[in-house]
Amino acid sequence: MTLTLDVHQTFPGSLDQVRAMLTDPEYARNRAKQTGAISCEVTVTSAPGGATVVTTKRVLPADLPAFASALVGPNLEVTECQTWAPVAGDTCAAPFEVSFSGPLGATGVITLTSTGSQTTSQITATIKATVPFVGGKLEKMAQEQLVRYLQKDEELGRDWLSR
């Protein structure tokens, strides 16, 4: 079983400004701290064709229901890798992968679209658990957590851009 995610965010800035924010290691560290990370490691590297790869490894307290805590332990390790293509016209995209400690992961695409002084981000993803019986519960829980995280991310991004 898999679940999908489709979330839209709006940021007060140009496409170049929003892409720069999302590929800034300081922003990634701030986002991790503001969303409860115990520790965070961020690497940003250049890739062929002008792409930028942002890898963020976070450790979060695993405030989870008992069935999920048994699978991940007291802390949840999250590794996210986004590969940002260069801006092309009024759009820019980043395929991404997220792995969680335990039998859960997500893959998807972030698409930025400029509308003048604002940029819209559309995040689409597929969430998949690889454990029988409780996999659907894990996917649903992850979907709910990711939606909350992305709502907080939008708030943090808006604040970051208004500095």
C-alpha positions, 0 to 999 in steps of 0.5 A: 500500500502507498499513500500520496501527498499533494501540498501547495505553499506560497512564498513572498519572493521571486523564483530565484529568491525561493530557490536560493532559500531552499538550497541555503544550508543555513535555511536548512539548519534553521528549519531543522532546529525550528521543527524540533531536530535534536541534531542536523547535518546539511550538505549542499553540492553542485551536480552536473547541468547546474543542479544543486543537491541538498542533503539534510540528515536530522534526528528528531524525538520519536513522539509516536504511537506505541506501534510505531515506536517499537519500529523506530526507537526513541529517536527518528532519523530522517534523511532528505535529498533534494536535487534542484534543477536550475531555474528554467523560465518561470519554473524550477523542480527538485525530485526528492527522496526521504528515508526514515529510520524504520520501514518507511520512505517517501519520493516525490517532486517539488515544483516551484512556479513564479507568479511575479512577486510570489512563488508557489511550491507544489510538493507531490509525493508517494509514501510507502511503508514496507512492513506488513499489517501496520504499514498502512497505519505508518503511511497515514501517520507519516502523511499527517506528520509531513503535512504538518511539517510542510505547513510549518516549513511554509511559515518558516520560509515566509519569515526567512524571506521577509528578513 
